[in-house]
């Protein structure tokens, strides 16, 4: 999780990603941020995020995003 939080903080250091639960809904993460996040996550975690999983529900919090990453890592095993 810490690795993900570091990636998120690089994008928006002013945001408390451990508490925020509406990153997309509140406009903290916009489309460009999400594209950057996907690229970094795929590189750092060695996963591929399918288009069907690029939804606000998965990107609204660090916790939900980390759950998606964990799910994708399990599928690769």
Gaussian input, Z-matrix of N, CA and C with variables (Angstrom, degrees):
# hf/3-21g

backbone

0 1
 N
 C     1     B1
 C     2     B2     1     A1
 N     3     B3     2     A2     1     D1
 C     4     B4     3     A3     2     D2
 C     5     B5     4     A4     3     D3
 N     6     B6     5     A5     4     D4
 C     7     B7     6     A6     5     D5
 C     8     B8     7     A7     6     D6
 N     9     B9     8     A8     7     D7
 C    10    B10     9     A9     8     D8
 C    11    B11    10    A10     9     D9
 N    12    B12    11    A11    10    D10
 C    13    B13    12    A12    11    D11
 C    14    B14    13    A13    12    D12
 N    15    B15    14    A14    13    D13
 C    16    B16    15    A15    14    D14
 C    17    B17    16    A16    15    D15
 N    18    B18    17    A17    16    D16
 C    19    B19    18    A18    17    D17
 C    20    B20    19    A19    18    D18
 N    21    B21    20    A20    19    D19
 C    22    B22    21    A21    20    D20
 C    23    B23    22    A22    21    D21
 N    24    B24    23    A23    22    D22
 C    25    B25    24    A24    23    D23
 C    26    B26    25    A25    24    D24
 N    27    B27    26    A26    25    D25
 C    28    B28    27    A27    26    D26
 C    29    B29    28    A28    27    D27
 N    30    B30    29    A29    28    D28
 C    31    B31    30    A30    29    D29
 C    32    B32    31    A31    30    D30
 N    33    B33    32    A32    31    D31
 C    34    B34    33    A33    32    D32
 C    35    B35    34    A34    33    D33
 N    36    B36    35    A35    34    D34
 C    37    B37    36    A36    35    D35
 C    38    B38    37    A37    36    D36
 N    39    B39    38    A38    37    D37
 C    40    B40    39    A39    38    D38
 C    41    B41    40    A40    39    D39
 N    42    B42    41    A41    40    D40
 C    43    B43    42    A42    41    D41
 C    44    B44    43    A43    42    D42
 N    45    B45    44    A44    43    D43
 C    46    B46    45    A45    44    D44
 C    47    B47    46    A46    45    D45
 N    48    B48    47    A47    46    D46
 C    49    B49    48    A48    47    D47
 C    50    B50    49    A49    48    D48
 N    51    B51    50    A50    49    D49
 C    52    B52    51    A51    50    D50
 C    53    B53    52    A52    51    D51
 N    54    B54    53    A53    52    D52
 C    55    B55    54    A54    53    D53
 C    56    B56    55    A55    54    D54
 N    57    B57    56    A56    55    D55
 C    58    B58    57    A57    56    D56
 C    59    B59    58    A58    57    D57
 N    60    B60    59    A59    58    D58
 C    61    B61    60    A60    59    D59
 C    62    B62    61    A61    60    D60
 N    63    B63    62    A62    61    D61
 C    64    B64    63    A63    62    D62
 C    65    B65    64    A64    63    D63
 N    66    B66    65    A65    64    D64
 C    67    B67    66    A66    65    D65
 C    68    B68    67    A67    66    D66
 N    69    B69    68    A68    67    D67
 C    70    B70    69    A69    68    D68
 C    71    B71    70    A70    69    D69
 N    72    B72    71    A71    70    D70
 C    73    B73    72    A72    71    D71
 C    74    B74    73    A73    72    D72
 N    75    B75    74    A74    73    D73
 C    76    B76    75    A75    74    D74
 C    77    B77    76    A76    75    D75
 N    78    B78    77    A77    76    D76
 C    79    B79    78    A78    77    D77
 C    80    B80    79    A79    78    D78
 N    81    B81    80    A80    79    D79
 C    82    B82    81    A81    80    D80
 C    83    B83    82    A82    81    D81
 N    84    B84    83    A83    82    D82
 C    85    B85    84    A84    83    D83
 C    86    B86    85    A85    84    D84
 N    87    B87    86    A86    85    D85
 C    88    B88    87    A87    86    D86
 C    89    B89    88    A88    87    D87
 N    90    B90    89    A89    88    D88
 C    91    B91    90    A90    89    D89
 C    92    B92    91    A91    90    D90
 N    93    B93    92    A92    91    D91
 C    94    B94    93    A93    92    D92
 C    95    B95    94    A94    93    D93
 N    96    B96    95    A95    94    D94
 C    97    B97    96    A96    95    D95
 C    98    B98    97    A97    96    D96
 N    99    B99    98    A98    97    D97
 C   100   B100    99    A99    98    D98
 C   101   B101   100   A100    99    D99
 N   102   B102   101   A101   100   D100
 C   103   B103   102   A102   101   D101
 C   104   B104   103   A103   102   D102
 N   105   B105   104   A104   103   D103
 C   106   B106   105   A105   104   D104
 C   107   B107   106   A106   105   D105
 N   108   B108   107   A107   106   D106
 C   109   B109   108   A108   107   D107
 C   110   B110   109   A109   108   D108
 N   111   B111   110   A110   109   D109
 C   112   B112   111   A111   110   D110
 C   113   B113   112   A112   111   D111
 N   114   B114   113   A113   112   D112
 C   115   B115   114   A114   113   D113
 C   116   B116   115   A115   114   D114
 N   117   B117   116   A116   115   D115
 C   118   B118   117   A117   116   D116
 C   119   B119   118   A118   117   D117
 N   120   B120   119   A119   118   D118
 C   121   B121   120   A120   119   D119
 C   122   B122   121   A121   120   D120
 N   123   B123   122   A122   121   D121
 C   124   B124   123   A123   122   D122
 C   125   B125   124   A124   123   D123
 N   126   B126   125   A125   124   D124
 C   127   B127   126   A126   125   D125
 C   128   B128   127   A127   126   D126
 N   129   B129   128   A128   127   D127
 C   130   B130   129   A129   128   D128
 C   131   B131   130   A130   129   D129
 N   132   B132   131   A131   130   D130
 C   133   B133   132   A132   131   D131
 C   134   B134   133   A133   132   D132
 N   135   B135   134   A134   133   D133
 C   136   B136   135   A135   134   D134
 C   137   B137   136   A136   135   D135
 N   138   B138   137   A137   136   D136
 C   139   B139   138   A138   137   D137
 C   140   B140   139   A139   138   D138
 N   141   B141   140   A140   139   D139
 C   142   B142   141   A141   140   D140
 C   143   B143   142   A142   141   D141
 N   144   B144   143   A143   142   D142
 C   145   B145   144   A144   143   D143
 C   146   B146   145   A145   144   D144
 N   147   B147   146   A146   145   D145
 C   148   B148   147   A147   146   D146
 C   149   B149   148   A148   147   D147
 N   150   B150   149   A149   148   D148
 C   151   B151   150   A150   149   D149
 C   152   B152   151   A151   150   D150
 N   153   B153   152   A152   151   D151
 C   154   B154   153   A153   152   D152
 C   155   B155   154   A154   153   D153
 N   156   B156   155   A155   154   D154
 C   157   B157   156   A156   155   D155
 C   158   B158   157   A157   156   D156
 N   159   B159   158   A158   157   D157
 C   160   B160   159   A159   158   D158
 C   161   B161   160   A160   159   D159
 N   162   B162   161   A161   160   D160
 C   163   B163   162   A162   161   D161
 C   164   B164   163   A163   162   D162
 N   165   B165   164   A164   163   D163
 C   166   B166   165   A165   164   D164
 C   167   B167   166   A166   165   D165
 N   168   B168   167   A167   166   D166
 C   169   B169   168   A168   167   D167
 C   170   B170   169   A169   168   D168
 N   171   B171   170   A170   169   D169
 C   172   B172   171   A171   170   D170
 C   173   B173   172   A172   171   D171
 N   174   B174   173   A173   172   D172
 C   175   B175   174   A174   173   D173
 C   176   B176   175   A175   174   D174
 N   177   B177   176   A176   175   D175
 C   178   B178   177   A177   176   D176
 C   179   B179   178   A178   177   D177
 N   180   B180   179   A179   178   D178
 C   181   B181   180   A180   179   D179
 C   182   B182   181   A181   180   D180
 N   183   B183   182   A182   181   D181
 C   184   B184   183   A183   182   D182
 C   185   B185   184   A184   183   D183
 N   186   B186   185   A185   184   D184
 C   187   B187   186   A186   185   D185
 C   188   B188   187   A187   186   D186
 N   189   B189   188   A188   187   D187
 C   190   B190   189   A189   188   D188
 C   191   B191   190   A190   189   D189
 N   192   B192   191   A191   190   D190
 C   193   B193   192   A192   191   D191
 C   194   B194   193   A193   192   D192
 N   195   B195   194   A194   193   D193
 C   196   B196   195   A195   194   D194
 C   197   B197   196   A196   195   D195
 N   198   B198   197   A197   196   D196
 C   199   B199   198   A198   197   D197
 C   200   B200   199   A199   198   D198
 N   201   B201   200   A200   199   D199
 C   202   B202   201   A201   200   D200
 C   203   B203   202   A202   201   D201
 N   204   B204   203   A203   202   D202
 C   205   B205   204   A204   203   D203
 C   206   B206   205   A205   204   D204
 N   207   B207   206   A206   205   D205
 C   208   B208   207   A207   206   D206
 C   209   B209   208   A208   207   D207
 N   210   B210   209   A209   208   D208
 C   211   B211   210   A210   209   D209
 C   212   B212   211   A211   210   D210
 N   213   B213   212   A212   211   D211
 C   214   B214   213   A213   212   D212
 C   215   B215   214   A214   213   D213
 N   216   B216   215   A215   214   D214
 C   217   B217   216   A216   215   D215
 C   218   B218   217   A217   216   D216
 N   219   B219   218   A218   217   D217
 C   220   B220   219   A219   218   D218
 C   221   B221   220   A220   219   D219
 N   222   B222   221   A221   220   D220
 C   223   B223   222   A222   221   D221
 C   224   B224   223   A223   222   D222
 N   225   B225   224   A224   223   D223
 C   226   B226   225   A225   224   D224
 C   227   B227   226   A226   225   D225
 N   228   B228   227   A227   226   D226
 C   229   B229   228   A228   227   D227
 C   230   B230   229   A229   228   D228

   B1=1.4494
   B2=1.5297
   B3=1.3341
   B4=1.4673
   B5=1.5246
   B6=1.3196
   B7=1.4620
   B8=1.5349
   B9=1.3184
   B10=1.4654
   B11=1.5205
   B12=1.3148
   B13=1.4608
   B14=1.5224
   B15=1.3154
   B16=1.4670
   B17=1.5237
   B18=1.3194
   B19=1.4664
   B20=1.5307
   B21=1.3229
   B22=1.4637
   B23=1.5269
   B24=1.3240
   B25=1.4783
   B26=1.5243
   B27=1.3158
   B28=1.4639
   B29=1.5320
   B30=1.3233
   B31=1.4643
   B32=1.5254
   B33=1.3315
   B34=1.4664
   B35=1.5326
   B36=1.3211
   B37=1.4701
   B38=1.5278
   B39=1.3109
   B40=1.4744
   B41=1.5278
   B42=1.2991
   B43=1.4605
   B44=1.5191
   B45=1.3318
   B46=1.4631
   B47=1.5311
   B48=1.3067
   B49=1.4562
   B50=1.5219
   B51=1.3095
   B52=1.4573
   B53=1.5330
   B54=1.3250
   B55=1.4744
   B56=1.5242
   B57=1.3162
   B58=1.4688
   B59=1.5263
   B60=1.3396
   B61=1.4657
   B62=1.5337
   B63=1.3298
   B64=1.4646
   B65=1.5309
   B66=1.3114
   B67=1.4618
   B68=1.5220
   B69=1.3084
   B70=1.4701
   B71=1.5232
   B72=1.3220
   B73=1.4670
   B74=1.5298
   B75=1.3320
   B76=1.4677
   B77=1.5224
   B78=1.3310
   B79=1.4591
   B80=1.5180
   B81=1.3204
   B82=1.4626
   B83=1.5208
   B84=1.3272
   B85=1.4602
   B86=1.5243
   B87=1.3173
   B88=1.4678
   B89=1.5266
   B90=1.3116
   B91=1.4596
   B92=1.5277
   B93=1.3206
   B94=1.4634
   B95=1.5282
   B96=1.3376
   B97=1.4707
   B98=1.5248
   B99=1.3014
   B100=1.4650
   B101=1.5248
   B102=1.3207
   B103=1.4657
   B104=1.5297
   B105=1.3280
   B106=1.4693
   B107=1.5213
   B108=1.3270
   B109=1.4592
   B110=1.5230
   B111=1.3068
   B112=1.4604
   B113=1.5302
   B114=1.3120
   B115=1.4624
   B116=1.5225
   B117=1.3298
   B118=1.4735
   B119=1.5275
   B120=1.3231
   B121=1.4723
   B122=1.5190
   B123=1.3262
   B124=1.4586
   B125=1.5278
   B126=1.3323
   B127=1.4650
   B128=1.5321
   B129=1.3149
   B130=1.4667
   B131=1.5332
   B132=1.3297
   B133=1.4659
   B134=1.5235
   B135=1.3277
   B136=1.4626
   B137=1.5259
   B138=1.3337
   B139=1.4664
   B140=1.5235
   B141=1.3242
   B142=1.4584
   B143=1.5180
   B144=1.3306
   B145=1.4658
   B146=1.5229
   B147=1.3435
   B148=1.4652
   B149=1.5333
   B150=1.3102
   B151=1.4659
   B152=1.5232
   B153=1.3254
   B154=1.4668
   B155=1.5255
   B156=1.3359
   B157=1.4608
   B158=1.5257
   B159=1.3153
   B160=1.4613
   B161=1.5272
   B162=1.3224
   B163=1.4566
   B164=1.5289
   B165=1.3325
   B166=1.4677
   B167=1.5292
   B168=1.3128
   B169=1.4650
   B170=1.5272
   B171=1.3199
   B172=1.4616
   B173=1.5257
   B174=1.3290
   B175=1.4654
   B176=1.5287
   B177=1.3224
   B178=1.4680
   B179=1.5187
   B180=1.3211
   B181=1.4677
   B182=1.5243
   B183=1.3117
   B184=1.4588
   B185=1.5253
   B186=1.3109
   B187=1.4696
   B188=1.5376
   B189=1.3245
   B190=1.4680
   B191=1.5252
   B192=1.3139
   B193=1.4548
   B194=1.5263
   B195=1.3255
   B196=1.4612
   B197=1.5345
   B198=1.3256
   B199=1.4692
   B200=1.5311
   B201=1.3236
   B202=1.4712
   B203=1.5287
   B204=1.3213
   B205=1.4707
   B206=1.5257
   B207=1.3338
   B208=1.4633
   B209=1.5230
   B210=1.3201
   B211=1.4646
   B212=1.5219
   B213=1.3297
   B214=1.4644
   B215=1.5205
   B216=1.3328
   B217=1.4593
   B218=1.5313
   B219=1.3212
   B220=1.4619
   B221=1.5199
   B222=1.3228
   B223=1.4604
   B224=1.5262
   B225=1.3208
   B226=1.4662
   B227=1.5172
   B228=1.3358
   B229=1.4744
   B230=1.5030
   A1=111.02
   A2=115.78
   A3=119.11
   A4=111.49
   A5=116.22
   A6=120.84
   A7=110.74
   A8=116.57
   A9=121.24
   A10=110.32
   A11=117.90
   A12=121.26
   A13=111.46
   A14=117.51
   A15=121.07
   A16=111.02
   A17=116.87
   A18=121.17
   A19=109.72
   A20=116.45
   A21=120.69
   A22=111.19
   A23=116.84
   A24=120.73
   A25=111.58
   A26=117.35
   A27=119.92
   A28=110.48
   A29=116.45
   A30=120.86
   A31=112.24
   A32=116.10
   A33=121.42
   A34=109.81
   A35=117.33
   A36=120.03
   A37=113.81
   A38=117.22
   A39=121.08
   A40=113.43
   A41=118.40
   A42=122.39
   A43=111.60
   A44=115.81
   A45=121.11
   A46=107.75
   A47=116.22
   A48=121.71
   A49=113.36
   A50=117.24
   A51=119.64
   A52=111.51
   A53=117.20
   A54=120.88
   A55=113.88
   A56=117.34
   A57=121.32
   A58=110.83
   A59=115.95
   A60=121.21
   A61=113.37
   A62=116.34
   A63=119.88
   A64=110.11
   A65=115.84
   A66=120.97
   A67=112.65
   A68=117.00
   A69=121.03
   A70=109.81
   A71=116.55
   A72=120.80
   A73=112.55
   A74=117.72
   A75=121.58
   A76=112.57
   A77=117.31
   A78=121.45
   A79=114.48
   A80=117.14
   A81=120.31
   A82=109.26
   A83=115.86
   A84=120.92
   A85=108.35
   A86=115.39
   A87=120.97
   A88=107.87
   A89=116.49
   A90=120.61
   A91=113.15
   A92=117.94
   A93=120.44
   A94=110.49
   A95=116.84
   A96=121.13
   A97=110.51
   A98=116.40
   A99=120.81
   A100=110.74
   A101=116.73
   A102=120.12
   A103=109.70
   A104=116.95
   A105=120.84
   A106=110.81
   A107=116.55
   A108=121.30
   A109=111.66
   A110=116.19
   A111=120.77
   A112=109.63
   A113=116.14
   A114=120.41
   A115=110.90
   A116=116.79
   A117=120.70
   A118=111.97
   A119=116.56
   A120=120.41
   A121=110.27
   A122=116.40
   A123=119.47
   A124=110.97
   A125=116.77
   A126=120.37
   A127=111.76
   A128=116.18
   A129=121.44
   A130=113.32
   A131=116.16
   A132=120.08
   A133=113.11
   A134=117.54
   A135=122.87
   A136=112.11
   A137=114.75
   A138=122.31
   A139=108.13
   A140=115.47
   A141=121.47
   A142=106.97
   A143=116.18
   A144=120.41
   A145=107.71
   A146=117.47
   A147=120.66
   A148=111.08
   A149=115.87
   A150=121.19
   A151=111.75
   A152=117.87
   A153=120.98
   A154=112.16
   A155=116.99
   A156=120.60
   A157=113.57
   A158=117.23
   A159=120.73
   A160=107.47
   A161=114.42
   A162=122.23
   A163=109.45
   A164=117.53
   A165=119.38
   A166=112.52
   A167=117.41
   A168=120.13
   A169=111.61
   A170=117.71
   A171=120.97
   A172=112.83
   A173=117.23
   A174=120.61
   A175=113.48
   A176=118.69
   A177=120.80
   A178=113.76
   A179=118.04
   A180=119.82
   A181=109.50
   A182=115.08
   A183=119.81
   A184=109.79
   A185=116.08
   A186=120.64
   A187=111.05
   A188=116.93
   A189=119.39
   A190=111.07
   A191=116.90
   A192=120.49
   A193=110.52
   A194=116.23
   A195=119.96
   A196=110.78
   A197=116.68
   A198=120.46
   A199=110.07
   A200=116.91
   A201=120.60
   A202=109.73
   A203=116.80
   A204=120.67
   A205=109.92
   A206=117.03
   A207=121.16
   A208=110.60
   A209=116.79
   A210=121.59
   A211=111.30
   A212=116.29
   A213=120.99
   A214=111.39
   A215=116.84
   A216=120.47
   A217=110.52
   A218=117.06
   A219=121.28
   A220=111.38
   A221=116.71
   A222=120.79
   A223=111.51
   A224=116.28
   A225=120.64
   A226=112.62
   A227=117.17
   A228=120.62
   A229=112.63
   D1=-37.47
   D2=-178.04
   D3=-60.74
   D4=-38.07
   D5=178.47
   D6=-61.15
   D7=-42.29
   D8=177.49
   D9=-65.20
   D10=-44.48
   D11=179.40
   D12=-59.80
   D13=-37.85
   D14=177.11
   D15=-62.93
   D16=-42.51
   D17=178.43
   D18=-62.36
   D19=-45.26
   D20=-179.94
   D21=-63.67
   D22=-41.72
   D23=-179.14
   D24=-65.13
   D25=-29.83
   D26=176.34
   D27=-63.04
   D28=-34.74
   D29=179.65
   D30=-75.81
   D31=-44.98
   D32=-175.68
   D33=-141.76
   D34=81.52
   D35=-176.62
   D36=-62.25
   D37=-20.02
   D38=-178.33
   D39=-80.78
   D40=-7.70
   D41=-175.04
   D42=-97.05
   D43=138.10
   D44=175.66
   D45=-89.44
   D46=91.41
   D47=-174.74
   D48=-70.74
   D49=-16.89
   D50=178.05
   D51=-77.40
   D52=-21.78
   D53=-178.64
   D54=-109.11
   D55=-29.91
   D56=-174.97
   D57=-68.72
   D58=131.16
   D59=-177.98
   D60=-121.71
   D61=9.66
   D62=-179.85
   D63=-139.47
   D64=51.14
   D65=-176.09
   D66=-58.45
   D67=-44.05
   D68=179.03
   D69=-79.81
   D70=-46.79
   D71=-176.98
   D72=-59.91
   D73=-33.32
   D74=-179.92
   D75=-92.88
   D76=3.99
   D77=176.51
   D78=75.01
   D79=16.16
   D80=177.04
   D81=-70.75
   D82=-46.81
   D83=173.46
   D84=-100.47
   D85=121.69
   D86=176.84
   D87=-107.57
   D88=177.01
   D89=-172.91
   D90=-54.97
   D91=-42.08
   D92=179.63
   D93=-62.43
   D94=-41.63
   D95=177.58
   D96=-60.17
   D97=-42.11
   D98=-177.57
   D99=-65.98
   D100=-40.72
   D101=176.71
   D102=-61.70
   D103=-44.65
   D104=178.28
   D105=-62.60
   D106=-42.80
   D107=179.23
   D108=-60.98
   D109=-46.29
   D110=-179.08
   D111=-58.52
   D112=-46.01
   D113=-179.93
   D114=-60.08
   D115=-48.86
   D116=-178.90
   D117=-65.12
   D118=-42.00
   D119=-179.82
   D120=-63.47
   D121=-44.67
   D122=-179.59
   D123=-62.61
   D124=-37.39
   D125=178.33
   D126=-71.43
   D127=-48.54
   D128=-173.31
   D129=-72.52
   D130=-37.49
   D131=-174.58
   D132=-103.86
   D133=-1.47
   D134=179.19
   D135=54.26
   D136=49.54
   D137=176.17
   D138=-128.98
   D139=166.29
   D140=173.10
   D141=-120.57
   D142=124.31
   D143=179.24
   D144=-91.00
   D145=111.75
   D146=179.56
   D147=-66.90
   D148=151.19
   D149=-179.70
   D150=-54.43
   D151=-35.72
   D152=-178.11
   D153=-64.84
   D154=-20.34
   D155=-179.45
   D156=-95.75
   D157=1.01
   D158=178.41
   D159=-88.67
   D160=80.81
   D161=-177.10
   D162=-129.63
   D163=156.08
   D164=176.64
   D165=-55.45
   D166=-36.65
   D167=-178.99
   D168=-58.10
   D169=-37.05
   D170=-179.80
   D171=-79.94
   D172=-22.32
   D173=-174.09
   D174=-110.94
   D175=5.52
   D176=-178.20
   D177=-76.83
   D178=-19.18
   D179=178.37
   D180=-149.25
   D181=157.64
   D182=176.39
   D183=-62.44
   D184=-36.74
   D185=-178.92
   D186=-63.12
   D187=-46.25
   D188=-179.61
   D189=-69.18
   D190=-34.79
   D191=177.76
   D192=-67.95
   D193=-40.23
   D194=178.61
   D195=-66.37
   D196=-36.55
   D197=176.84
   D198=-63.06
   D199=-39.73
   D200=177.34
   D201=-62.62
   D202=-45.96
   D203=179.96
   D204=-59.76
   D205=-46.58
   D206=-179.78
   D207=-60.13
   D208=-41.84
   D209=178.16
   D210=-61.54
   D211=-43.18
   D212=179.54
   D213=-67.14
   D214=-36.96
   D215=177.93
   D216=-65.57
   D217=-38.30
   D218=178.33
   D219=-65.10
   D220=-38.25
   D221=179.40
   D222=-64.12
   D223=-30.99
   D224=-179.93
   D225=-74.92
   D226=-20.66
   D227=-177.68
   D228=-77.08

